[in-house]
Amino acid sequence: MTARVAVVGGGLAGITAALRCADAGYAVRLFESRPWLGGLTHSFPRGDLWIDNGQHVFLRCCDRYLALLDRLGMRDAVRLQPRLDIPVSGAGRVGRLRRLPLPAPLHLSWALLRYPWLSQGARLRFVRAALALRAVDTADPRTDTISFGDWLRAHGQHRDAVDSLWDLVGIATLNARADDVSLALAATVFQIGLLTDSGAADIGWSRIPLRQLHGEAGHAALTAAGVTVIHEKVTAVRRAEAGWSVRTGASTYAADAVVSAVPPAAAQALLPADAVDLPANWVAALGSSPIVNIHVIYDRRVMDEPLRAGVGTVVQWVFDRTGASGLRTEASPRSAVALPAGAQYLAVSVSAADAFVDRPVAQLRREFLPALEQLLPAARTAQVVDFFVTRERHATFRPAPGSARLRPPAATALPGLALAGAWTDTGWPATMEGAVRSGESAAAEVISHLAGIRPRAGAAERTGMPGPRTRISEVIR
Ligand SMILES: Cc1cc2nc3c(=O)[nH]c(=O)nc-3n(C[C@H](O)[C@H](O)[C@H](O)COP(=O)(O)OP(=O)(O)OC[C@H]3O[C@@H](n4cnc5c(N)ncnc54)[C@H](O)[C@@H]3O)c2cc1C
């Protein structure tokens, strides 16, 4: 009999886990409550455009995410900078974080020497702190109890260095300011991204809407791999006489193993209470952190680069979304808004957005348009054709000191049940890379649990595991 695996949640973690289990030869059902796949990476139509719920970027070091893109046949749909290059502006100054073809950390030395927000002394102190951060033991449980902000102050980092450099990178990757971040997570990000391999932090982004990149391509790959995608909300996952039962509003499905790939609150609601060995209030204690995106369409080009970071401004990062959204640069008669030829669509990504997430659109407009004009002089004479806001209240967990003990591993106390999701114990912050890694770990758990039950024929070529072709797809009503 072919073992049956149920994967609950169709974000990047669930897609990854389902593909892995299907490739290993198991009969996989993936349950997703929404009508699309891709989870927190999705897009919605607005006139002629596809709007991403929020700008997503990845780094060259995100090797598991890149492997997923390969599996989905989507590698050509992303752009990866050949060399890290971040134009930075703010407070009347302009800088550039561009790497040299030198080994890390020397690759950033030239950029640092010319970085206009740091005095000569601050540059030296920055280098000393960066070298000390390289030596931080991220595996030591005590490291997770220390605030990154406290650690930076203890290593001579003043407000200017924190605002213009540490937080510039940290807010975007960790979705929190240094004072609110665990040293273990911050050190992981900086060690992997900036201090070890010179190419690791080259930035990548999608050239097409996320819905196509992950959701539609994910659906196609899952279907091709034999996964049954069921768009139903799972209401409970329970132990059954032999294996597990997965209940939805309409049906109960039998499974030999389950991967839960839903957000923390959903996992707590769905799974048996003894699945994770965590304090009762773990979901609230882990918490969540919002990301807000401010979308502005100008009637002309106001920014020449694909992205720009801001210092001392509400505009943390701004991205040119014109190509990726499908905005046509010629006249666009079908659009909800009249888009003039040569229009440009920018998205401002605001992470750790607690202060902004509840502000009315009109107020955000009053704050962000002048800030964009400060950063992008061409915006001062351009007309705003459209302005709207997307808010993700639970974009990531809060990577606060002490959060590591609230992130469970893939293996649970219950045989045959594994956890996935960017919030689980991946060692990474809540990112696409973390989600994919979690899906891989959960699939490995399930596959090892099912080792005694043979996968279906054909899997042998993909996984090295032998097995006859049998397919069970019963639905218990
Ligand atoms: C605005 C924004 C910007 C971001 N920017 C970046 C970035 O630049 N770089 C980066 O790497 N990461 C970024 N992230 C984080 C990244 O998107 C997430 O870490 C990742 O997508 C999480 O994937 P996941 O599969 O773990 O969870 P999710 O994407 O949350 O997937 C969980 C899925 O489970 C489904 N589900 C929930 N309950 C049920 C149920 N009962 N039954 C069935 N299905 C259910 C949900 O509908 C969802 O599809 C950003 C996130 C946001 C919101």
The ligand as an SDF file (V2000), in Angstrom:
LIG
                    3D

 53 58  0  0  0  0  0  0  0  0999 V2000
    4.3430   41.7740    3.0560 C   0  0  0  0  0  0  0  0  0  0  0  0
    5.3740   40.7050    3.2610 C   0  0  0  0  0  0  0  0  0  0  0  0
    6.6600   40.9000    2.8180 C   0  0  0  0  0  0  0  0  0  0  0  0
    7.6110   39.9030    2.9870 C   0  0  0  0  0  0  0  0  0  0  0  0
    8.8650   40.0860    2.4710 N   0  0  0  0  0  0  0  0  0  0  0  0
    9.7300   39.0580    2.4500 C   0  0  0  0  0  0  0  0  0  0  0  0
   10.9510   39.1730    1.7630 C   0  0  0  0  0  0  0  0  0  0  0  0
   11.2610   40.2180    1.1780 O   0  0  0  0  0  0  0  0  0  0  0  0
   11.7730   38.1000    1.7430 N   0  0  0  0  0  0  0  0  0  0  0  0
   11.4560   36.9200    2.3590 C   0  0  0  0  0  0  0  0  0  0  0  0
   12.2380   35.9590    2.2680 O   0  0  0  0  0  0  0  0  0  0  0  0
   10.3020   36.7910    3.0570 N   0  0  0  0  0  0  0  0  0  0  0  0
    9.4310   37.8220    3.1080 C   0  0  0  0  0  0  0  0  0  0  0  0
    8.2450   37.6910    3.7660 N   0  0  0  0  0  0  0  0  0  0  0  0
    8.0050   36.4750    4.5560 C   0  0  0  0  0  0  0  0  0  0  0  0
    7.5690   35.2980    3.6910 C   0  0  0  0  0  0  0  0  0  0  0  0
    6.5240   35.6780    2.8150 O   0  0  0  0  0  0  0  0  0  0  0  0
    7.0610   34.1870    4.6130 C   0  0  0  0  0  0  0  0  0  0  0  0
    8.0160   33.8780    5.5980 O   0  0  0  0  0  0  0  0  0  0  0  0
    6.7450   32.8910    3.8810 C   0  0  0  0  0  0  0  0  0  0  0  0
    6.0410   33.1270    2.6850 O   0  0  0  0  0  0  0  0  0  0  0  0
    5.9200   31.9960    4.8180 C   0  0  0  0  0  0  0  0  0  0  0  0
    5.5690   30.8030    4.1700 O   0  0  0  0  0  0  0  0  0  0  0  0
    4.8500   29.6410    4.9760 P   0  0  0  0  0  0  0  0  0  0  0  0
    4.5530   28.5840    4.0000 O   0  0  0  0  0  0  0  0  0  0  0  0
    5.6550   29.3160    6.1660 O   0  0  0  0  0  0  0  0  0  0  0  0
    3.5040   30.2690    5.5670 O   0  0  0  0  0  0  0  0  0  0  0  0
    2.2530   30.9220    4.8390 P   0  0  0  0  0  0  0  0  0  0  0  0
    2.6820   31.6250    3.6240 O   0  0  0  0  0  0  0  0  0  0  0  0
    1.5560   31.6970    5.9120 O   0  0  0  0  0  0  0  0  0  0  0  0
    1.3440   29.6810    4.3910 O   0  0  0  0  0  0  0  0  0  0  0  0
    0.4230   29.0620    5.2410 C   0  0  0  0  0  0  0  0  0  0  0  0
   -0.7660   28.6260    4.4080 C   0  0  0  0  0  0  0  0  0  0  0  0
   -1.6520   27.8710    5.2370 O   0  0  0  0  0  0  0  0  0  0  0  0
   -2.9660   28.1860    4.8480 C   0  0  0  0  0  0  0  0  0  0  0  0
   -3.8540   27.8150    5.9510 N   0  0  0  0  0  0  0  0  0  0  0  0
   -3.9660   28.4040    7.1590 C   0  0  0  0  0  0  0  0  0  0  0  0
   -4.8750   27.7680    7.9070 N   0  0  0  0  0  0  0  0  0  0  0  0
   -5.3480   26.7430    7.1510 C   0  0  0  0  0  0  0  0  0  0  0  0
   -6.3170   25.7310    7.3950 C   0  0  0  0  0  0  0  0  0  0  0  0
   -6.9770   25.6430    8.5450 N   0  0  0  0  0  0  0  0  0  0  0  0
   -6.5730   24.8370    6.4070 N   0  0  0  0  0  0  0  0  0  0  0  0
   -5.9090   24.8960    5.2070 C   0  0  0  0  0  0  0  0  0  0  0  0
   -4.9840   25.8620    4.9410 N   0  0  0  0  0  0  0  0  0  0  0  0
   -4.7080   26.7700    5.9130 C   0  0  0  0  0  0  0  0  0  0  0  0
   -2.9140   29.6700    4.5690 C   0  0  0  0  0  0  0  0  0  0  0  0
   -4.0120   30.1010    3.7780 O   0  0  0  0  0  0  0  0  0  0  0  0
   -1.5700   29.7880    3.8600 C   0  0  0  0  0  0  0  0  0  0  0  0
   -1.7150   29.6370    2.4580 O   0  0  0  0  0  0  0  0  0  0  0  0
    7.2820   38.6960    3.6550 C   0  0  0  0  0  0  0  0  0  0  0  0
    5.9810   38.5030    4.1260 C   0  0  0  0  0  0  0  0  0  0  0  0
    5.0340   39.4870    3.9290 C   0  0  0  0  0  0  0  0  0  0  0  0
    3.6380   39.2400    4.4100 C   0  0  0  0  0  0  0  0  0  0  0  0
  1  2  1  0
  2  3  1  0
  2 52  2  0
  3  4  2  0
  4  5  1  0
  4 50  1  0
  5  6  2  0
  6  7  1  0
  6 13  1  0
  7  8  2  0
  7  9  1  0
  9 10  1  0
 10 11  2  0
 10 12  1  0
 12 13  2  0
 13 14  1  0
 14 15  1  0
 14 50  1  0
 15 16  1  0
 16 17  1  0
 16 18  1  0
 18 19  1  0
 18 20  1  0
 20 21  1  0
 20 22  1  0
 22 23  1  0
 23 24  1  0
 24 25  2  0
 24 26  1  0
 24 27  1  0
 27 28  1  0
 28 29  2  0
 28 30  1  0
 28 31  1  0
 31 32  1  0
 32 33  1  0
 33 34  1  0
 33 48  1  0
 34 35  1  0
 35 36  1  0
 35 46  1  0
 36 37  1  0
 36 45  1  0
 37 38  2  0
 38 39  1  0
 39 40  1  0
 39 45  2  0
 40 41  1  0
 40 42  2  0
 42 43  1  0
 43 44  2  0
 44 45  1  0
 46 47  1  0
 46 48  1  0
 48 49  1  0
 50 51  2  0
 51 52  1  0
 52 53  1  0
M  END
$$$$
